[in-house]
Amino acid sequence: MIKKTVSEQEKFWMGEFGIKYNQRNAGAHLVDGRAHLLKDALKSTSEIKNVIEFGANIGLNICALKNLYPKINLSAIEINKEAIDRLLEIQGLKVYQGSVLDMHTDGLYDLVISVGLLIHINPNDLSAVYDNIHRVSGRYILIAEYYNPEPVSISYRGYENKLFKGDFAGDLLDKYQDLKLVDYGFCYRRDPKVALDDITWFLLEKV
């Protein structure tokens, strides 16, 4: 039986703040920025036929993946109801409504992605999310988040304990001995060619 879990941080994202976030982060130029990130981050991969995103929000990464790989099967996990309504408009997308702290599928995916999700998970809850990411990964895991060598809480739009930087890929590599680092890179917010924040990405592979 799947235990339904909602943390303090997820309650925050399920509510009004999450809705306003959805509204701020809409637009074709943002999809183009995500496509730039994903194309670079996935250049070392092969034979990706299905993908699941943890914390897909309104689907910027999903739409970017559809543009890059029109034939792949896509799934998403999301907790915000308004964002889910937007995801359901994307043709062919399998949507799981709920917390990334819970298990939603026992399937295996060639690629599991987390883009700007883990930074909003309480560090005490990360282990459960890591377990779920690792469990459904058939081969690749892409982590694209704000990086810091040590866990640190950052004030976020006037709120505390809602944004955490850390070495999420390092956590995964330490926790699971069957993972290896394939590639990594950085997106710079002042790059005039793409609409992205300062994001460090890491591509991991099960061996």
C-alpha atoms as a printed R data frame, in Angstrom:
    type eleno elety resid chain resno      x      y       z
1   ATOM     1    CA   MET     A     1  0.000  0.000   0.000
2   ATOM     2    CA   ILE     A     2  1.288  3.468  -0.901
3   ATOM     3    CA   LYS     A     3  1.507  5.831   2.060
4   ATOM     4    CA   LYS     A     4  0.348  9.338   1.174
5   ATOM     5    CA   THR     A     5  2.850 11.820   2.599
6   ATOM     6    CA   VAL     A     6  2.722 15.614   2.554
7   ATOM     7    CA   SER     A     7  5.569 17.585   4.123
8   ATOM     8    CA   GLU     A     8  5.616 21.213   5.255
9   ATOM     9    CA   GLN     A     9  7.396 22.179   2.042
10  ATOM    10    CA   GLU     A    10  4.925 20.332  -0.177
11  ATOM    11    CA   LYS     A    11  1.947 21.937   1.559
12  ATOM    12    CA   PHE     A    12  3.594 25.239   0.656
13  ATOM    13    CA   TRP     A    13  3.863 24.272  -3.012
14  ATOM    14    CA   MET     A    14  0.338 22.870  -3.138
15  ATOM    15    CA   GLY     A    15 -1.087 26.245  -2.113
16  ATOM    16    CA   GLU     A    16 -1.168 29.833  -3.329
17  ATOM    17    CA   PHE     A    17  2.603 30.176  -3.618
18  ATOM    18    CA   GLY     A    18  2.717 27.200  -5.962
19  ATOM    19    CA   ILE     A    19 -0.037 28.699  -8.111
20  ATOM    20    CA   LYS     A    20  1.839 31.993  -8.402
21  ATOM    21    CA   TYR     A    21  4.996 30.066  -9.264
22  ATOM    22    CA   ASN     A    22  3.129 28.360 -12.103
23  ATOM    23    CA   GLN     A    23  2.062 31.733 -13.444
24  ATOM    24    CA   ARG     A    24  5.580 33.196 -13.251
25  ATOM    25    CA   ASN     A    25  7.139 30.254 -15.029
26  ATOM    26    CA   ALA     A    26  5.136 30.000 -18.231
27  ATOM    27    CA   GLY     A    27  6.211 30.807 -21.771
28  ATOM    28    CA   ALA     A    28  7.727 29.268 -24.891
29  ATOM    29    CA   HIS     A    29 11.082 30.968 -24.229
30  ATOM    30    CA   LEU     A    30 11.358 29.018 -20.970
31  ATOM    31    CA   VAL     A    31 10.733 25.750 -22.814
32  ATOM    32    CA   ASP     A    32 13.531 26.706 -25.198
33  ATOM    33    CA   GLY     A    33 15.838 27.282 -22.233
34  ATOM    34    CA   ARG     A    34 15.032 23.863 -20.789
35  ATOM    35    CA   ALA     A    35 15.617 22.279 -24.206
36  ATOM    36    CA   HIS     A    36 19.073 23.872 -24.265
37  ATOM    37    CA   LEU     A    37 19.847 22.407 -20.832
38  ATOM    38    CA   LEU     A    38 18.480 18.958 -21.632
39  ATOM    39    CA   LYS     A    39 20.159 18.681 -25.028
40  ATOM    40    CA   ASP     A    40 23.528 19.414 -23.427
41  ATOM    41    CA   ALA     A    41 22.957 17.234 -20.363
42  ATOM    42    CA   LEU     A    42 21.747 14.228 -22.355
43  ATOM    43    CA   LYS     A    43 24.353 14.279 -25.120
44  ATOM    44    CA   SER     A    44 26.120 11.252 -23.607
45  ATOM    45    CA   THR     A    45 22.981  9.097 -23.372
46  ATOM    46    CA   SER     A    46 21.670  6.477 -25.769
47  ATOM    47    CA   GLU     A    47 18.508  4.457 -26.338
48  ATOM    48    CA   ILE     A    48 16.166  6.522 -24.178
49  ATOM    49    CA   LYS     A    49 12.619  5.322 -24.823
50  ATOM    50    CA   ASN     A    50 10.800  6.404 -21.669
51  ATOM    51    CA   VAL     A    51 11.288  9.184 -19.128
52  ATOM    52    CA   ILE     A    52  9.713 10.172 -15.816
53  ATOM    53    CA   GLU     A    53 10.117 13.587 -14.211
54  ATOM    54    CA   PHE     A    54  9.853 14.025 -10.456
55  ATOM    55    CA   GLY     A    55  8.155 17.352  -9.713
56  ATOM    56    CA   ALA     A    56  7.221 18.325 -13.253
57  ATOM    57    CA   ASN     A    57  5.314 21.522 -12.368
58  ATOM    58    CA   ILE     A    58  3.523 22.783 -15.510
59  ATOM    59    CA   GLY     A    59  5.661 20.692 -17.854
60  ATOM    60    CA   LEU     A    60  8.438 22.927 -19.186
61  ATOM    61    CA   ASN     A    61 10.919 20.047 -19.175
62  ATOM    62    CA   ILE     A    62  8.326 17.609 -20.503
63  ATOM    63    CA   CYS     A    63  7.567 19.903 -23.447
64  ATOM    64    CA   ALA     A    64 11.279 20.380 -24.081
65  ATOM    65    CA   LEU     A    65 11.794 16.609 -24.100
66  ATOM    66    CA   LYS     A    66  8.877 16.157 -26.521
67  ATOM    67    CA   ASN     A    67 10.529 18.646 -28.856
68  ATOM    68    CA   LEU     A    68 13.928 16.955 -28.599
69  ATOM    69    CA   TYR     A    69 12.698 13.341 -28.672
70  ATOM    70    CA   PRO     A    70  9.231 13.201 -30.275
71  ATOM    71    CA   LYS     A    71  8.916  9.408 -30.005
72  ATOM    72    CA   ILE     A    72  9.725  8.845 -26.319
73  ATOM    73    CA   ASN     A    73  7.098  7.972 -23.714
74  ATOM    74    CA   LEU     A    74  6.811 10.553 -20.951
75  ATOM    75    CA   SER     A    75  5.511 10.404 -17.373
76  ATOM    76    CA   ALA     A    76  5.411 12.990 -14.590
77  ATOM    77    CA   ILE     A    77  4.835 13.247 -10.838
78  ATOM    78    CA   GLU     A    78  3.389 16.515  -9.516
79  ATOM    79    CA   ILE     A    79  1.625 17.671  -6.349
80  ATOM    80    CA   ASN     A    80  0.130 21.067  -7.296
81  ATOM    81    CA   LYS     A    81 -3.416 20.703  -8.649
82  ATOM    82    CA   GLU     A    82 -3.232 23.666 -11.025
83  ATOM    83    CA   ALA     A    83  0.053 22.391 -12.451
84  ATOM    84    CA   ILE     A    84 -1.495 18.942 -12.875
85  ATOM    85    CA   ASP     A    85 -4.328 20.450 -14.907
86  ATOM    86    CA   ARG     A    86 -1.701 21.941 -17.221
87  ATOM    87    CA   LEU     A    87  0.159 18.643 -17.456
88  ATOM    88    CA   LEU     A    88 -3.017 16.811 -18.422
89  ATOM    89    CA   GLU     A    89 -3.217 19.033 -21.511
90  ATOM    90    CA   ILE     A    90  0.030 17.524 -22.836
91  ATOM    91    CA   GLN     A    91 -0.835 14.771 -25.292
92  ATOM    92    CA   GLY     A    92  0.416 11.305 -24.380
93  ATOM    93    CA   LEU     A    93  1.770 12.272 -20.953
94  ATOM    94    CA   LYS     A    94  1.123  9.899 -18.029
95  ATOM    95    CA   VAL     A    95  0.547 12.004 -14.903
96  ATOM    96    CA   TYR     A    96  0.826 10.813 -11.300
97  ATOM    97    CA   GLN     A    97 -0.718 13.206  -8.777
98  ATOM    98    CA   GLY     A    98  0.951 13.282  -5.383
99  ATOM    99    CA   SER     A    99  4.126 13.589  -3.365
100 ATOM   100    CA   VAL     A   100  7.558 12.557  -4.599
101 ATOM   101    CA   LEU     A   101  8.039 11.134  -1.098
102 ATOM   102    CA   ASP     A   102  5.627  8.362  -2.087
103 ATOM   103    CA   MET     A   103  5.951  5.571  -4.642
104 ATOM   104    CA   HIS     A   104  3.605  5.990  -7.610
105 ATOM   105    CA   THR     A   105  4.827  3.399 -10.094
106 ATOM   106    CA   ASP     A   106  6.789  0.159 -10.046
107 ATOM   107    CA   GLY     A   107  7.886  0.636 -13.654
108 ATOM   108    CA   LEU     A   108 11.457  1.230 -14.802
109 ATOM   109    CA   TYR     A   109 12.411  4.270 -16.867
110 ATOM   110    CA   ASP     A   110 15.431  4.762 -19.107
111 ATOM   111    CA   LEU     A   111 15.765  8.276 -17.698
112 ATOM   112    CA   VAL     A   112 14.598  9.826 -14.424
113 ATOM   113    CA   ILE     A   113 14.942 13.603 -14.143
114 ATOM   114    CA   SER     A   114 14.795 16.107 -11.305
115 ATOM   115    CA   VAL     A   115 15.104 19.746 -12.350
116 ATOM   116    CA   GLY     A   116 14.640 22.326  -9.611
117 ATOM   117    CA   LEU     A   117 12.826 19.867  -7.355
118 ATOM   118    CA   LEU     A   118 15.298 18.604  -4.758
119 ATOM   119    CA   ILE     A   119 16.142 22.157  -3.696
120 ATOM   120    CA   HIS     A   120 12.596 22.422  -2.328
121 ATOM   121    CA   ILE     A   121 12.647 19.156  -0.372
122 ATOM   122    CA   ASN     A   122 13.435 19.241   3.345
123 ATOM   123    CA   PRO     A   123 16.900 17.666   3.784
124 ATOM   124    CA   ASN     A   124 15.374 15.242   6.287
125 ATOM   125    CA   ASP     A   125 13.092 13.929   3.520
126 ATOM   126    CA   LEU     A   126 15.672 13.643   0.750
127 ATOM   127    CA   SER     A   127 16.531 10.013   1.462
128 ATOM   128    CA   ALA     A   128 12.965  8.920   0.674
129 ATOM   129    CA   VAL     A   129 12.984 10.867  -2.594
130 ATOM   130    CA   TYR     A   130 16.383  9.429  -3.511
131 ATOM   131    CA   ASP     A   131 15.039  5.924  -2.882
132 ATOM   132    CA   ASN     A   132 12.095  6.537  -5.210
133 ATOM   133    CA   ILE     A   133 14.291  8.036  -7.933
134 ATOM   134    CA   HIS     A   134 16.753  5.160  -7.722
135 ATOM   135    CA   ARG     A   135 14.002  2.529  -7.582
136 ATOM   136    CA   VAL     A   136 12.399  3.527 -10.892
137 ATOM   137    CA   SER     A   137 15.651  4.267 -12.730
138 ATOM   138    CA   GLY     A   138 16.394  1.691 -15.387
139 ATOM   139    CA   ARG     A   139 19.572  3.415 -16.532
140 ATOM   140    CA   TYR     A   140 20.064  7.195 -16.341
141 ATOM   141    CA   ILE     A   141 19.332  9.808 -13.671
142 ATOM   142    CA   LEU     A   142 19.606 13.525 -14.443
143 ATOM   143    CA   ILE     A   143 19.882 15.909 -11.495
144 ATOM   144    CA   ALA     A   144 19.760 19.644 -12.339
145 ATOM   145    CA   GLU     A   145 19.599 21.807  -9.218
146 ATOM   146    CA   TYR     A   146 21.291 24.611  -7.282
147 ATOM   147    CA   TYR     A   147 24.622 23.185  -6.134
148 ATOM   148    CA   ASN     A   148 26.496 23.659  -2.873
149 ATOM   149    CA   PRO     A   149 29.120 21.294  -1.411
150 ATOM   150    CA   GLU     A   150 27.281 21.254   1.936
151 ATOM   151    CA   PRO     A   151 23.526 21.445   2.625
152 ATOM   152    CA   VAL     A   152 22.404 25.023   3.263
153 ATOM   153    CA   SER     A   153 19.014 26.713   3.644
154 ATOM   154    CA   ILE     A   154 18.491 29.887   1.575
155 ATOM   155    CA   SER     A   155 15.825 32.560   2.113
156 ATOM   156    CA   TYR     A   156 13.399 32.265  -0.812
157 ATOM   157    CA   ARG     A   157 11.146 35.196  -1.698
158 ATOM   158    CA   GLY     A   158 10.860 36.102   1.972
159 ATOM   159    CA   TYR     A   159 10.260 32.535   3.174
160 ATOM   160    CA   GLU     A   160 12.558 30.357   5.262
161 ATOM   161    CA   ASN     A   161 13.097 26.584   4.977
162 ATOM   162    CA   LYS     A   162 11.627 26.479   1.483
163 ATOM   163    CA   LEU     A   163 14.848 26.336  -0.569
164 ATOM   164    CA   PHE     A   164 17.920 24.223   0.149
165 ATOM   165    CA   LYS     A   165 21.126 23.982  -1.850
166 ATOM   166    CA   GLY     A   166 23.241 20.854  -1.660
167 ATOM   167    CA   ASP     A   167 25.265 18.208  -3.473
168 ATOM   168    CA   PHE     A   168 22.310 16.059  -4.472
169 ATOM   169    CA   ALA     A   169 24.204 14.046  -7.082
170 ATOM   170    CA   GLY     A   170 26.943 13.394  -4.542
171 ATOM   171    CA   ASP     A   171 24.326 12.145  -2.098
172 ATOM   172    CA   LEU     A   172 23.053  9.685  -4.692
173 ATOM   173    CA   LEU     A   173 26.554  8.476  -5.569
174 ATOM   174    CA   ASP     A   174 27.331  7.921  -1.887
175 ATOM   175    CA   LYS     A   175 24.023  6.188  -1.157
176 ATOM   176    CA   TYR     A   176 23.891  3.809  -4.135
177 ATOM   177    CA   GLN     A   177 26.998  1.904  -5.161
178 ATOM   178    CA   ASP     A   178 25.503  0.956  -8.540
179 ATOM   179    CA   LEU     A   179 25.567  4.572  -9.776
180 ATOM   180    CA   LYS     A   180 28.411  6.280 -11.623
181 ATOM   181    CA   LEU     A   181 28.932  9.846 -12.818
182 ATOM   182    CA   VAL     A   182 28.751 10.139 -16.613
183 ATOM   183    CA   ASP     A   183 28.816 13.893 -17.185
184 ATOM   184    CA   TYR     A   184 28.148 17.238 -15.539
185 ATOM   185    CA   GLY     A   185 27.848 20.889 -16.486
186 ATOM   186    CA   PHE     A   186 26.600 24.338 -15.585
187 ATOM   187    CA   CYS     A   187 24.015 26.760 -16.966
188 ATOM   188    CA   TYR     A   188 24.673 30.451 -16.337
189 ATOM   189    CA   ARG     A   189 21.796 32.854 -15.724
190 ATOM   190    CA   ARG     A   190 23.601 35.647 -17.623
191 ATOM   191    CA   ASP     A   191 23.890 33.650 -20.834
192 ATOM   192    CA   PRO     A   192 22.006 35.911 -23.289
193 ATOM   193    CA   LYS     A   193 21.075 33.005 -25.562
194 ATOM   194    CA   VAL     A   194 18.886 31.048 -23.120
195 ATOM   195    CA   ALA     A   195 16.362 31.704 -20.344
196 ATOM   196    CA   LEU     A   196 17.821 29.714 -17.461
197 ATOM   197    CA   ASP     A   197 18.911 30.200 -13.874
198 ATOM   198    CA   ASP     A   198 22.287 29.179 -12.429
199 ATOM   199    CA   ILE     A   199 21.832 25.402 -12.568
200 ATOM   200    CA   THR     A   200 24.418 22.667 -12.144
201 ATOM   201    CA   TRP     A   201 23.475 19.364 -13.759
202 ATOM   202    CA   PHE     A   202 24.799 15.845 -13.230
203 ATOM   203    CA   LEU     A   203 24.113 12.803 -15.387
204 ATOM   204    CA   LEU     A   204 24.345  9.503 -13.497
205 ATOM   205    CA   GLU     A   205 24.060  5.955 -14.823
206 ATOM   206    CA   LYS     A   206 23.276  2.615 -13.208
207 ATOM   207    CA   VAL     A   207 26.029  0.068 -13.781
